[in-house]
Amino acid sequence: MGDMEYTGTNLPTLTPGDAAEFALTLHDAPAAYLEGDPVQVLAYNPGASLRDRREAFRVVYDAIVARIGEPTLYGGSAEGPNVRWRDGRRLVLLAGNRSRAQLSVHDTDTLEQEERRIFDWGGAWSADEPHDFDFLPYTWQLDRSGPGERPTEGPGGRQASCLEHFESALELLLTAWVEQLPVQVGDDWASFSVTSGADRGRQLLISYGLEDGLHVSVDDRDGEDSPERARLMRSRGWKSRDRGWWQTDFPDPERGEVAAVARLAVTELRARGTKEPEELRARDASCKDRGELWLPGLGIRH
């Protein structure tokens, strides 16, 4: 490999070109590197915005994809991207956290069994305990039948213990989308709806895409179209009404706007009678109707 750059993390960082060559080695000849230490390919600036982190990662990601092709599984965690080139014997992982992104290669079964244990045995037992959605291996994954072999089992999941934990999980997921989705799927949108057993038949829709930004809306066609109703809905955080749906949009969201969407969604669910996450279900999760989108870090059934 060529020259490395040195960053504020005091760890050497591969240039994008060298990262692509190293990814090819891990992909085609992994034996010497299996379970070895990850190699840093990007260092994020402290306090970087979601947009800045996104664009910094794009340079490295594009170089790697140009060299070894599209991944088997797109995805990411609350900490950073989590992208996989996978078959039955080896899994090349391009993963990020708060400070850096790294390349590594793993025995497929070993890594995935460990991740299943994290999903199966972690989590808060009650609302009084801290949640661990930010420590999950990934909060979202997308399978678009790319090269390699998809897992025989779908990803695990984590049930929120209270609506406050669900709000945190939702905020972490949407933050990950804003940072990670545009790099991996371009302008494609991702969306899902939330329904509640306490308010059957109603949908709360959440979506994000680079072109349209972050969107949340709720079906209020059975509500009155009156000034009093409008004042009530605006007091919860809704901005406009269109054909009976109240909606709020943030064209270029950052962390504050993401938190506002999560807070608005849970405020609306509470106002309509939801008391526990067990009453909620995520439906119609999709990324531009291509492939299978999984949301194991959302905190509710789907």
PADO-768706 format. One record per residue (C-alpha): residue number from 1; x, y, z. Coordinates in steps of 0.001 Angstrom, whole numbers, plus 524288, in hexadecimal, padded with zeros to 5 digits. Layout:
residues N
NUM, X, Y, Z .
...
***
This chain:
residues 302
1, 80000, 80000, 80000 .
2, 80456, 80DDC, 7FD88 .
3, 80667, 818ED, 806EF .
4, 7FD30, 81A6E, 8125D .
5, 7F7D2, 826EB, 817EC .
6, 7F8B0, 829D2, 82673 .
7, 7ED4A, 83019, 82D70 .
8, 7E95D, 83577, 83A8B .
9, 7E5F6, 8279F, 83EC9 .
10, 7F4A3, 8247C, 83E90 .
11, 7F180, 818BD, 83613 .
12, 7F625, 81776, 82806 .
13, 7EB3D, 81904, 81E20 .
14, 7EB6C, 81306, 810A2 .
15, 7E8FC, 81C05, 80541 .
16, 7DC75, 818E3, 7FD9E .
17, 7E44B, 8125E, 7F2DF .
18, 7EBD4, 809F1, 7FC71 .
19, 7DF54, 806E2, 803C1 .
20, 7D983, 801BC, 7F71C .
21, 7E561, 7F926, 7F4A8 .
22, 7E51A, 7F411, 8028F .
23, 7D698, 7F11A, 8014A .
24, 7D9B0, 7E922, 7F522 .
25, 7E3D4, 7E152, 7FCB8 .
26, 7DA3C, 7DEB2, 807BD .
27, 7CFC7, 7DB09, 7FDD9 .
28, 7D7D5, 7D1EF, 7F54D .
29, 7E265, 7CCD1, 7FE7E .
30, 7DD6E, 7CE5E, 80C69 .
31, 7E4A3, 7C32C, 81324 .
32, 7F01C, 7CB10, 8186F .
33, 7E72F, 7D5B9, 81DE2 .
34, 7DBD2, 7CE27, 823CF .
35, 7D86C, 7D387, 83144 .
36, 7E3D9, 7DCD8, 83093 .
37, 7E347, 7EAB9, 83590 .
38, 7DAEF, 7F3EA, 82D56 .
39, 7E266, 7FD74, 824CC .
40, 7DE69, 80BB2, 8253A .
41, 7DA36, 8117F, 81839 .
42, 7D405, 81E33, 81CF0 .
43, 7D4B1, 8272D, 828BF .
44, 7C924, 83031, 82B2D .
45, 7CB4E, 83DE0, 83027 .
46, 7C66E, 83F60, 83E2F .
47, 7B8E3, 8455F, 83E60 .
48, 7B6FB, 843B3, 82FC6 .
49, 7A91F, 845A6, 82ABB .
50, 7A187, 83A50, 82505 .
51, 7A3B0, 8400F, 81786 .
52, 7B25E, 84150, 819A7 .
53, 7B363, 83367, 81EA3 .
54, 7AB49, 82EBB, 8131A .
55, 7B3C2, 8356D, 80906 .
56, 7C077, 83113, 80F5E .
57, 7BBEF, 822F2, 80F39 .
58, 7B738, 82410, 8012C .
59, 7C514, 825C7, 7FC0E .
60, 7C9D7, 81938, 8025A .
61, 7BD7F, 8117D, 7FF7E .
62, 7BD47, 81522, 7F11C .
63, 7CB80, 81138, 7EF85 .
64, 7C923, 803EF, 7F5B5 .
65, 7BCC3, 8012F, 7EDF5 .
66, 7C3A1, 804F5, 7E15C .
67, 7CE0D, 7FAB6, 7E47A .
68, 7C635, 7EF28, 7E9D2 .
69, 7B819, 7F1FC, 7E5DF .
70, 7AB75, 7F483, 7ED11 .
71, 7AA05, 7EE3D, 7FA83 .
72, 7A1A3, 7E2B3, 7FE2E .
73, 79B11, 7EA5D, 8091B .
74, 799F8, 7F8FC, 80AD2 .
75, 797EA, 7FDEE, 8188C .
76, 79C59, 80556, 82457 .
77, 79C0F, 806AD, 8330A .
78, 799AB, 81226, 83C04 .
79, 7A868, 813FB, 83C0F .
80, 7AAE0, 81403, 82D67 .
81, 7A9C5, 80C62, 820AE .
82, 7AA07, 7FD8B, 820B6 .
83, 7ABC5, 7F848, 812EB .
84, 7AE17, 7E9F3, 80FA5 .
85, 7B3C3, 7E216, 80484 .
86, 7AFD8, 7D487, 808D0 .
87, 7AFFD, 7C648, 80519 .
88, 7AF44, 7B9CA, 80D20 .
89, 7BD81, 7BA07, 81142 .
90, 7C20A, 7C81E, 8126F .
91, 7BBEF, 7D551, 8150E .
92, 7C2CF, 7E1EF, 8115D .
93, 7BDEB, 7ECC1, 81A3B .
94, 7BEE7, 7FB60, 81802 .
95, 7BA30, 800EA, 824E3 .
96, 7BA59, 80E30, 82B4C .
97, 7B90F, 813A1, 838FB .
98, 7B90D, 8215B, 83E9B .
99, 7C73A, 823F6, 83B24 .
100, 7CB55, 81B45, 82FDA .
101, 7C805, 81147, 8255C .
102, 7CF5F, 80479, 82437 .
103, 7D0F0, 7F8A1, 81B68 .
104, 7D1A9, 7EAC3, 8208D .
105, 7CEA8, 7DCD6, 81C81 .
106, 7C82A, 7D25C, 824C6 .
107, 7C3FE, 7C44B, 824A4 .
108, 7B5BE, 7C5C7, 820F1 .
109, 7AFD3, 7BC4E, 82AB5 .
110, 7B81B, 7C13C, 83605 .
111, 7B46B, 7CF7C, 83411 .
112, 7A607, 7CD1F, 83194 .
113, 7A470, 7C3E8, 83D22 .
114, 7AA6A, 7CE27, 84605 .
115, 7A149, 7D879, 8407B .
116, 79579, 7CFB4, 84289 .
117, 79960, 7CE33, 850CC .
118, 799D6, 7DCFA, 85236 .
119, 78C24, 7DE42, 84C9B .
120, 786E9, 7D2CF, 85486 .
121, 78C93, 7D5F6, 861DA .
122, 78E20, 7E49F, 8629A .
123, 78428, 7EF2C, 8650B .
124, 77DF1, 7F5A5, 870C2 .
125, 7752D, 7ED48, 87963 .
126, 76D51, 7F91C, 87DAC .
127, 76B55, 8077A, 87AF9 .
128, 77442, 80AA6, 88679 .
129, 7801F, 80487, 87FEA .
130, 787D2, 80B20, 8750F .
131, 78516, 80616, 8676D .
132, 78FEB, 800F4, 85EAA .
133, 78AF8, 8042D, 85108 .
134, 79758, 80C01, 84EC7 .
135, 79F96, 7FFCA, 85104 .
136, 798BB, 7F6C6, 84756 .
137, 7A134, 7F1A9, 83C29 .
138, 797D9, 7F811, 8328D .
139, 78AE4, 7FF22, 8336A .
140, 7873C, 7FD5C, 82512 .
141, 78AED, 7F438, 81A0A .
142, 78713, 7F3CB, 80BCD .
143, 78822, 7E7DE, 802FD .
144, 786FE, 7EACC, 7F482 .
145, 78BD1, 7DD89, 7EFD9 .
146, 79982, 7E2A9, 7EDD9 .
147, 7A5A8, 7DA57, 7EBB6 .
148, 7A8CA, 7CFF4, 7F5AD .
149, 79F8F, 7C817, 7FE2F .
150, 79504, 7CD8E, 80707 .
151, 793B3, 7C7DE, 814C4 .
152, 78AAF, 7BC45, 8167F .
153, 784A8, 7C31F, 82247 .
154, 77F87, 7D0F3, 822A9 .
155, 78537, 7DAB6, 82C4D .
156, 78142, 7DA8C, 83A6F .
157, 779AF, 7E541, 84120 .
158, 77882, 7ECCE, 84DAB .
159, 76BC8, 7F042, 8548E .
160, 76B08, 7FD85, 85B18 .
161, 7671E, 7FD0E, 86971 .
162, 75F8F, 809D4, 86960 .
163, 75B93, 814A8, 8602C .
164, 76740, 81CCF, 86476 .
165, 77036, 811D8, 86008 .
166, 768B9, 810C6, 85342 .
167, 76A92, 81F54, 85105 .
168, 77930, 81DA8, 8530F .
169, 7799B, 811FD, 849DF .
170, 77215, 8196F, 83F7C .
171, 77B23, 8251E, 840B0 .
172, 7872C, 81C73, 83F87 .
173, 781B4, 81588, 83388 .
174, 77E1C, 8221E, 82C85 .
175, 78B32, 8284A, 82FDF .
176, 791BB, 81C75, 829D8 .
177, 78968, 81DB7, 81DA1 .
178, 78CB2, 82C12, 81BBC .
179, 79B32, 8291A, 81CD4 .
180, 79BC4, 81BFB, 81600 .
181, 790EA, 819CD, 80C27 .
182, 794C5, 8239B, 80189 .
183, 7A284, 81E13, 80071 .
184, 79DDD, 8101A, 7FF1E .
185, 7915F, 81195, 7F715 .
186, 792A3, 81F02, 7F0D7 .
187, 785E9, 8267F, 7EF5F .
188, 77D51, 81AEE, 7F2F5 .
189, 773D7, 81D6C, 7FE1F .
190, 77137, 81479, 809A3 .
191, 76498, 81431, 8114D .
192, 75BED, 80CC3, 81AB5 .
193, 74F0B, 80EF1, 82192 .
194, 74BB9, 80D1A, 82FEF .
195, 73E85, 80814, 83463 .
196, 73941, 80682, 84231 .
197, 72FF2, 7FCC8, 8481B .
198, 72AB3, 80814, 85021 .
199, 72675, 80F52, 843D3 .
200, 723B0, 804F7, 8399E .
201, 72365, 808B5, 82B53 .
202, 72BAB, 814FC, 82CA3 .
203, 73920, 8164E, 826A2 .
204, 7447C, 81ED8, 82A65 .
205, 74DED, 81F71, 81EF2 .
206, 75C74, 8227C, 81FCB .
207, 76596, 8239D, 81422 .
208, 772E8, 828D1, 81075 .
209, 779A1, 82B35, 80383 .
210, 78458, 8346C, 7FF57 .
211, 77BAC, 83BD7, 7F5D6 .
212, 76FA3, 83D59, 7FE87 .
213, 775D5, 83D55, 80BFB .
214, 76F89, 83811, 81851 .
215, 760B6, 836DA, 81870 .
216, 756C8, 832D3, 822B2 .
217, 7480A, 832ED, 8210A .
218, 73BF6, 82D91, 827B7 .
219, 72EB3, 829F4, 82245 .
220, 724E9, 8335E, 82847 .
221, 71A18, 8324E, 81E31 .
222, 71077, 82F39, 828F7 .
223, 71402, 83BAB, 8303B .
224, 70D09, 84880, 82EFC .
225, 711F7, 8525F, 82521 .
226, 7107D, 85DBA, 82E86 .
227, 718F0, 86885, 8345A .
228, 7183E, 861E5, 841A3 .
229, 71D15, 8550B, 83C14 .
230, 727D8, 85BFB, 834A2 .
231, 72C94, 862CB, 84100 .
232, 72CE0, 855CB, 84820 .
233, 734A3, 84EF1, 83D7D .
234, 73E29, 85A2C, 83C16 .
235, 7404D, 85A14, 84AC3 .
236, 7452D, 84C0D, 84975 .
237, 74ED8, 85019, 83EEB .
238, 7479A, 84E08, 83225 .
239, 749BA, 8584A, 827A7 .
240, 73F88, 85690, 81CFC .
241, 73379, 84EC8, 81906 .
242, 731C4, 848A6, 80BA5 .
243, 725A6, 840B6, 80813 .
244, 7237D, 83CEB, 81633 .
245, 731A0, 8397D, 81947 .
246, 73954, 84211, 82296 .
247, 747AC, 84281, 81F0B .
248, 754D9, 8483D, 82277 .
249, 76095, 848B9, 81961 .
250, 76EEC, 84BFB, 81B1A .
251, 77580, 84D0D, 80DB6 .
252, 7837C, 84CB7, 812F1 .
253, 782C7, 84695, 82087 .
254, 78D62, 84668, 82AB2 .
255, 78D3A, 8409D, 8384E .
256, 783C8, 84A9C, 83DD5 .
257, 779B4, 8486E, 8332C .
258, 77AD5, 839AC, 83482 .
259, 77846, 83ABD, 84319 .
260, 76C77, 8435D, 8404E .
261, 7669B, 8391A, 83732 .
262, 76857, 82E2F, 8412B .
263, 76267, 836A8, 84BCA .
264, 756EF, 83A8E, 84327 .
265, 75414, 82C73, 83F61 .
266, 753AF, 827CE, 84D77 .
267, 74BF0, 833AD, 851ED .
268, 7419E, 8308E, 847B3 .
269, 7411B, 8222E, 84B3D .
270, 73F74, 82580, 8599C .
271, 734C5, 82F5A, 8568C .
272, 72D2B, 824D7, 84F5E .
273, 72DCB, 81B15, 85A78 .
274, 73A62, 8133C, 85906 .
275, 74090, 8100E, 86619 .
276, 74A80, 80559, 86332 .
277, 75366, 801A5, 857BE .
278, 74D04, 7F433, 8579A .
279, 74119, 7FACB, 85199 .
280, 74907, 7FFAD, 84601 .
281, 74CC8, 7F936, 83955 .
282, 75529, 7FDD1, 82DEA .
283, 74F5D, 7FAA7, 820AF .
284, 752DD, 7FC0C, 8125C .
285, 76155, 7FE83, 81494 .
286, 76718, 8011D, 80738 .
287, 7726C, 8077A, 8002A .
288, 76C63, 80C13, 7F360 .
289, 76562, 7FEF6, 7F265 .
290, 77235, 7F7F8, 7EF43 .
291, 776D0, 7ECD3, 7F7C3 .
292, 77416, 7E9DB, 805FA .
293, 775F8, 7F46A, 8103D .
294, 77777, 7EFE6, 81E61 .
295, 776CB, 7F8CA, 82A43 .
296, 77BD5, 7F0B0, 835BD .
297, 77F6B, 7FCE6, 83D66 .
298, 77221, 80380, 83CCB .
299, 76D61, 7FDA3, 84987 .
300, 76009, 7F8AB, 84500 .
301, 75AEA, 7ECD3, 83DBA .
302, 75AF2, 7ECC7, 82EF6 .
***
